Amino acid sequence: MQPPTAHPYMANSVPAIQREMLDSIGVRDIEELFVQIPADHRLARPLDLPPALSEHELRRHLVETLSKNSTTEDNLSFLGAGIWQHHVPAAVDEIVRRNEWLTSIYGVPSSDHGLYQSWFEFCSQLGELLNLDLVGMPVRSWGTAAGHALRMAARLTGRNEVAVVRAIDPERLSIIRNYCEPPEMADHIVVHLINYDPATGLVDLDQLRATVGAQTAAVYFEVPSYLGLIDHQAAEIAAIARAAGAETIVGVDPISLGVLSAPSDYGADIVVGTIQPLGIHLHAGGGVGGFIATRDEPRYAGEYPTLFISIAETIKPGEYGFGRALLHQSSYALREKGKDWIGHSVYMWAVAATAYMAMMGPQGFAEIGEIIVQRAHHAARRLGELEGITITFPSGFFKEFVVNFDDAGKSVSEINDALRAEGIFGGHDLSSDFPELGQSALYCVSEVHTHSDIERLAGALQKVISQ
């Protein structure tokens, strides 16, 4: 057996240091640290790993693998449904890639380099956009934020049921169900799905009233909805929840808030959403950031699972410092007894969002919101003129809209395959998750789509349908 060697990037892997650490905790060897893992769950043979590649060989291998992808750089994309193509200013990338931040180790004061201040600004700017005072550090995703918020509501009310709109991203709903835990678990939260009217896309208020009761901890809905609709019943939904003593949780795309009212203005107690539209590129397989925000009240602050960044004066007049707040209630301090696990951190995306929001300002958000509304509605009208195509909910939407192909005599899958041959990514296929909508797809149009892009899509669709 070969003697242990030090890992080139891990100082603690030096054999003498390892021995010192093991002796200090009274353990004979590293294997003893894993005795709690059953033997039949552990690999008994060496891993069959490929030979180590040189840096040049590894780079070539990765480039060849990545080149198999079809990207939005090479194709015109109208995909959304949870992650959207928005313009990311070059300055945002430049700030995020600064070595002081990109290579710093979070939690070490000497490596802060302004990280805490940028995170404080992230929370402050997002709070101003949401018209709320208490914003935690970002969590992995929108779904994670929604799951945490529902558990917060359950702890606040002592209840174990929630009402969730059915017109929701299936992936987000699956994450919510995970956070609400299986029925066999002691902290199980029952999820009641509230239907929407297939004719209007709006929440079924009659079913909501019949569902919400004494055991309802929260009502969760989104504006805009997963189908892109702006539900004008939002204040009434919040009133139904409030009358039952339940919390109102609203999910929102923050880039819409330049043209739409903040959820707190129509009765939201807890607001969640994504930060991906705020200066973060399209990514697959990783978290792109979600947020949780509330009023600055002790009852809410005491139930956050996230970290807070606070500001305070120092001993030097006129100088301010930034640091963590309420750390004692987090899983960092209490581990499994904390207010849920903080989990996967996406704090570099908070830096990107901070730079983006600072560059945009209130006027920038208003302008981009107006551009998105105008271009998305123009695209919907243009596609609706094509034979065989119907816009299911033709008005009152933001960025995304439902396109129905029932009269085209082709499935969404067939149409999307044909569009890919034209260098276009069509809308997200809704036919499996929302069969009541027929052969429909969710199309996304944002500020990156030009008039010629929309005309190219219309021409391609006309060609595909007429074949």
C-alpha positions in Angstrom: 0.0 0.0 0.0 1.3 3.4 -1.0 1.9 5.9 1.8 -0.5 8.8 1.9 0.6 11.9 0.0 -0.4 15.5 0.2 -2.9 16.9 -2.2 -1.4 19.9 -4.0 -4.4 22.2 -3.3 -5.2 21.0 0.3 -2.8 22.0 3.0 -4.6 19.8 5.6 -3.8 16.7 3.5 -0.2 16.7 4.7 0.1 13.3 6.5 1.6 14.9 9.7 -1.3 17.4 9.9 -3.9 14.7 9.2 -2.4 12.6 12.1 -2.5 15.6 14.4 -6.2 16.3 13.6 -7.2 12.6 14.0 -5.4 12.4 17.4 -7.1 15.5 18.6 -10.5 13.9 18.1 -9.5 10.5 19.3 -9.9 8.7 16.0 -7.4 6.0 14.8 -7.7 6.7 11.0 -9.9 8.4 8.5 -11.9 5.3 7.9 -13.4 5.6 11.4 -15.0 8.8 10.3 -17.3 6.9 7.9 -18.4 4.0 10.1 -21.9 5.3 10.2 -22.3 4.6 6.4 -23.4 1.0 6.0 -20.8 -1.3 4.4 -23.1 -2.3 1.5 -23.5 1.4 0.6 -19.8 1.9 0.1 -17.7 1.1 -2.9 -15.4 -1.8 -2.2 -13.3 -1.6 -5.4 -11.2 1.2 -6.9 -12.9 3.7 -9.1 -12.4 3.0 -12.8 -11.3 6.5 -13.7 -9.9 7.5 -17.1 -6.2 8.4 -17.3 -5.4 11.9 -16.2 -5.3 14.4 -19.1 -3.0 17.3 -19.6 -4.4 20.8 -19.5 -4.3 21.0 -23.3 -6.0 17.6 -23.7 -8.6 18.4 -21.2 -9.5 21.7 -22.8 -9.8 20.1 -26.2 -12.0 17.3 -24.8 -14.3 19.9 -23.1 -14.5 22.1 -26.2 -15.4 19.1 -28.4 -18.1 18.1 -25.9 -19.6 21.5 -25.6 -19.6 22.0 -29.3 -22.3 19.3 -29.6 -24.7 21.7 -27.9 -27.1 23.9 -29.9 -26.9 27.3 -28.2 -28.8 30.6 -28.2 -25.7 32.2 -29.7 -26.2 30.2 -32.9 -30.0 30.0 -32.8 -32.9 32.4 -32.4 -34.6 31.4 -29.1 -38.1 32.0 -27.9 -37.8 29.6 -24.9 -38.6 30.8 -21.4 -40.6 28.9 -18.9 -38.4 29.5 -15.9 -35.1 30.8 -17.3 -35.1 33.6 -19.8 -32.8 35.3 -22.3 -32.2 38.9 -21.3 -29.5 41.3 -22.2 -26.5 41.3 -19.7 -24.5 44.5 -20.0 -20.8 43.9 -20.4 -20.1 45.9 -17.3 -21.9 43.3 -15.2 -19.7 40.5 -16.4 -16.6 42.7 -15.8 -17.6 43.4 -12.2 -18.4 39.8 -11.4 -15.2 38.5 -12.9 -13.0 40.8 -10.8 -10.3 38.6 -9.1 -11.0 40.0 -5.7 -14.5 38.6 -5.7 -14.2 35.6 -8.0 -11.4 34.0 -6.1 -12.2 35.2 -2.5 -13.2 32.7 0.1 -16.5 33.7 1.7 -16.5 34.1 5.5 -12.9 35.2 5.9 -12.8 39.0 6.8 -9.4 39.4 5.0 -10.9 38.2 1.7 -14.1 40.4 1.9 -12.9 43.0 -0.6 -16.3 44.7 -0.5 -18.4 41.5 -0.9 -20.5 42.3 2.2 -21.1 45.8 1.0 -22.2 44.6 -2.5 -24.5 42.0 -0.8 -26.0 44.7 1.4 -26.6 46.8 -1.7 -28.2 43.7 -3.4 -30.7 43.4 -0.5 -31.3 47.1 -0.4 -31.9 47.6 -4.1 -34.1 44.5 -4.4 -36.0 45.7 -1.3 -36.6 49.1 -3.0 -37.8 47.3 -6.2 -40.2 45.1 -4.1 -41.2 47.9 -1.8 -40.2 45.8 1.2 -37.6 46.3 3.8 -36.3 42.8 4.7 -34.5 40.8 2.0 -32.3 37.8 2.7 -29.3 36.6 0.8 -30.3 34.7 -2.4 -31.1 31.0 -2.3 -30.5 28.5 -5.1 -33.7 29.1 -7.2 -37.2 30.5 -7.3 -38.5 27.1 -6.4 -36.2 26.9 -3.3 -37.4 30.4 -2.3 -41.1 29.4 -2.6 -40.5 26.2 -0.6 -38.8 28.1 2.1 -41.5 30.7 2.2 -44.3 28.1 2.6 -42.4 26.5 5.5 -41.9 30.0 7.0 -45.7 30.5 6.8 -46.4 27.1 8.4 -44.1 28.0 11.3 -45.7 31.5 11.7 -49.3 30.2 11.7 -48.8 26.7 13.3 -50.9 25.3 10.3 -50.0 22.5 7.9 -51.9 23.2 4.6 -51.1 25.5 1.7 -53.0 26.5 -1.4 -50.9 26.8 -4.6 -52.0 27.8 -8.0 -51.9 25.0 -10.5 -50.7 27.3 -13.3 -47.1 27.0 -12.1 -43.8 25.7 -13.4 -43.9 21.9 -12.9 -40.3 22.0 -11.8 -41.0 24.7 -9.3 -44.0 22.7 -8.0 -41.9 19.6 -7.6 -39.4 21.6 -5.4 -42.3 23.0 -3.4 -43.6 19.5 -2.8 -40.1 18.4 -1.7 -40.0 21.3 0.9 -43.5 20.4 2.1 -42.2 16.8 2.7 -43.9 13.5 2.3 -47.0 12.6 4.3 -44.9 10.2 6.5 -42.8 13.1 7.8 -43.8 14.9 11.0 -43.5 18.4 9.3 -45.6 17.4 6.3 -47.5 20.3 4.7 -50.5 19.4 2.5 -50.4 21.1 -0.9 -53.8 21.9 -2.4 -53.7 22.9 -6.0 -56.1 25.7 -7.1 -57.3 25.5 -10.7 -57.3 28.3 -13.2 -60.0 29.1 -15.7 -58.9 27.7 -19.1 -60.8 30.5 -20.9 -59.0 33.3 -19.1 -56.0 31.8 -17.4 -57.0 33.5 -14.1 -57.2 31.8 -10.7 -60.5 30.1 -9.8 -61.6 32.2 -6.9 -64.6 30.0 -6.1 -62.3 27.0 -5.6 -59.9 29.1 -3.6 -62.6 30.2 -1.2 -63.7 26.6 -0.8 -60.2 25.4 -0.1 -58.8 28.0 2.2 -59.7 27.4 5.8 -58.6 27.2 9.4 -55.6 24.9 8.6 -54.3 27.0 5.6 -50.9 28.4 6.4 -50.5 30.3 3.1 -51.8 31.0 -0.4 -49.2 31.0 -3.1 -49.7 32.5 -6.5 -47.5 34.3 -9.1 -47.8 37.6 -11.0 -47.1 37.2 -13.8 -48.1 33.6 -13.8 -46.2 30.7 -15.3 -48.4 31.2 -18.4 -47.4 34.9 -18.5 -50.7 36.3 -17.3 -51.1 39.3 -15.1 -53.9 38.3 -12.7 -56.0 41.4 -11.9 -57.6 39.4 -9.1 -54.4 39.6 -7.0 -55.8 41.9 -4.3 -58.9 39.7 -4.0 -56.7 36.5 -3.7 -54.8 38.2 -0.9 -58.0 39.2 0.9 -59.3 35.7 0.8 -56.0 34.5 2.4 -56.1 37.2 5.0 -59.7 36.6 6.0 -58.7 33.0 6.9 -55.6 34.1 8.8 -53.3 32.7 6.2 -50.1 34.3 4.8 -50.1 35.6 1.2 -47.0 34.6 -0.7 -46.5 36.0 -4.2 -43.9 34.9 -6.7 -42.7 37.6 -9.1 -40.3 38.1 -12.0 -38.5 41.2 -10.7 -37.9 42.6 -14.2 -41.6 43.1 -14.5 -41.7 45.6 -11.6 -40.9 48.6 -13.7 -44.4 48.4 -15.2 -46.3 46.3 -12.6 -47.2 47.0 -9.0 -45.0 45.4 -6.3 -46.8 42.5 -4.7 -46.7 44.2 -1.3 -49.0 46.9 -2.8 -51.8 44.4 -3.3 -51.4 42.4 0.0 -48.4 40.1 -0.2 -46.9 39.2 3.1 -43.9 37.2 1.7 -42.6 37.8 -1.8 -40.3 35.3 -3.6 -38.9 35.0 -7.1 -35.9 34.7 -9.3 -32.9 37.0 -9.8 -31.9 35.4 -13.1 -33.3 38.2 -15.2 -31.2 40.7 -13.3 -27.9 40.4 -15.2 -27.4 36.6 -15.1 -26.7 34.6 -18.2 -28.6 31.5 -19.2 -27.2 28.5 -17.3 -28.2 24.9 -17.2 -27.6 22.5 -14.3 -27.0 25.1 -11.6 -28.9 27.5 -9.4 -29.5 31.0 -10.9 -30.7 32.5 -7.7 -34.0 33.1 -5.8 -35.0 35.6 -3.2 -37.3 35.9 -0.2 -38.5 39.3 1.0 -41.0 40.5 3.7 -41.8 43.5 5.9 -39.2 44.3 8.5 -41.0 42.7 11.4 -39.5 40.4 14.1 -42.1 37.7 13.4 -40.8 37.4 9.8 -37.2 38.0 10.5 -37.2 35.2 13.1 -38.3 32.6 10.5 -35.9 33.3 7.7 -33.5 30.4 6.8 -31.2 32.8 4.9 -28.3 35.0 5.9 -28.8 38.7 6.4 -26.3 41.4 5.7 -26.5 44.5 7.9 -24.8 47.8 8.2 -23.5 49.6 11.3 -21.3 52.5 12.3 -17.7 51.7 13.4 -15.7 53.2 16.1 -14.4 55.7 13.5 -16.8 58.6 13.0 -18.4 58.6 9.5 -17.2 55.0 8.8 -19.6 52.1 8.3 -19.1 48.3 8.3 -21.1 45.4 7.0 -21.6 42.0 8.5 -23.9 39.1 9.0 -27.1 39.4 11.1 -29.3 36.8 12.7 -26.7 34.2 12.1 -27.6 32.4 15.3 -30.9 31.1 13.8 -29.4 29.8 10.6 -28.2 26.3 9.8 -24.6 27.6 10.0 -25.1 28.1 13.7 -27.7 25.5 14.7 -27.1 22.9 12.0 -30.2 20.6 11.8 -32.1 22.7 14.3 -31.8 25.9 12.2 -34.7 27.5 10.4 -34.2 25.1 7.4 -30.9 24.6 5.6 -29.4 27.6 3.9 -28.2 25.2 1.2 -26.5 26.0 -2.1 -25.2 29.5 -2.2 -25.4 31.7 -5.3 -23.9 34.8 -3.8 -21.8 35.7 -6.8 -25.1 36.1 -8.7 -26.0 38.6 -6.0 -23.0 40.7 -7.1 -24.2 40.4 -10.8 -27.7 41.5 -9.8 -26.3 44.4 -7.7 -24.4 45.7 -10.7 -27.4 45.3 -13.0 -29.9 47.0 -10.7 -27.5 49.9 -10.0 -27.0 50.4 -13.8 -30.7 50.2 -14.6 -32.1 52.4 -11.9 -35.9 53.1 -11.6 -36.1 54.6 -15.1 -34.2 51.7 -16.7 -36.7 49.2 -15.2 -39.6 51.2 -16.5 -38.1 51.4 -19.9 -37.2 47.7 -20.2 -40.6 46.7 -18.9 -42.4 48.8 -21.5 -40.2 47.4 -24.2 -40.9 43.8 -23.2 -44.7 44.4 -23.0 -44.7 46.1 -26.4 -42.6 43.5 -28.2 -44.3 40.5 -26.6 -47.8 41.8 -27.5 -46.7 42.6 -31.0 -45.3 39.1 -31.4 -48.5 37.6 -30.2 -50.6 39.6 -32.6 -48.3 38.8 -35.5 -48.4 35.0 -34.8 -52.2 35.2 -34.2 -52.6 36.3 -37.8 -51.2 33.0 -39.1 -53.7 30.4 -40.2 -53.8 27.5 -37.8 -52.5 29.5 -34.8 -54.4 30.9 -31.9 -53.2 33.0 -29.0 -54.9 31.4 -26.0 -54.9 34.4 -23.7 -54.4 37.4 -26.1 -54.2 40.2 -23.6 -52.8 41.1 -20.1 -49.6 39.2 -20.2 -45.9 40.0 -19.6 -43.0 38.5 -21.6 -44.6 35.1 -22.2 -47.8 34.0 -23.9 -49.5 30.7 -24.9 -49.6 29.8 -28.6 -52.1 27.1 -29.6 -51.5 24.9 -32.7 -54.7 22.7 -32.5 -55.9 24.0 -35.9 -52.5 23.5 -37.5 -52.9 19.7 -37.6 -49.4 19.3 -36.1 -48.1 18.7 -32.6 -45.9 21.2 -30.8 -43.1 18.6 -30.9 -43.3 18.3 -34.7 -43.4 22.1 -35.1 -40.4 22.6 -32.8 -38.4 20.0 -34.6 -39.1 21.8 -37.9 -38.2 25.2 -36.3 -34.9 23.8 -35.1 -34.1 23.0 -38.7 -34.6 26.7 -39.4 -32.2 27.7 -36.6 -35.0 28.6 -34.2 -35.9 27.3 -30.7 -39.7 27.4 -30.6 -41.8 27.8 -27.4 -41.8 25.4 -24.5 -44.2 22.5 -25.1 -47.1 22.7 -22.6 -49.1 19.7 -24.0 -47.9 17.2 -21.4 -48.1 19.3 -18.2 -51.2 21.3 -19.3 -53.2 18.9 -21.5 -56.4 21.1 -21.2 -54.6 23.7 -23.3 -54.2 21.2 -26.2 -51.2 21.5 -28.5 -49.9 24.7 -27.0 -46.4 26.2 -26.4 -45.2 29.0 -24.1 -43.4 31.6 -26.2 -41.1 34.2 -24.6 -40.3 37.5 -26.1 -38.0 39.9 -24.2 -35.9 43.0 -25.0 -33.4 41.0 -26.9 -35.9 40.2 -29.7 -36.1 42.6 -32.5 -38.8 43.2 -35.1 -36.8 41.2 -37.6 -36.6 38.3 -35.1 -40.3 38.2 -34.8 -40.8 38.4 -38.5 -38.3 35.5 -39.0 -40.3 33.4 -36.5 -43.6 34.2 -38.2 -42.2 33.3 -41.6 -40.7 30.0 -40.3 -44.0 29.1 -38.5 -46.0 29.8 -41.7 -43.6 27.6 -43.7 -43.8 24.8 -41.1 -47.6 24.8 -40.8 -48.1 24.9 -44.6 -45.9 21.9 -45.3 
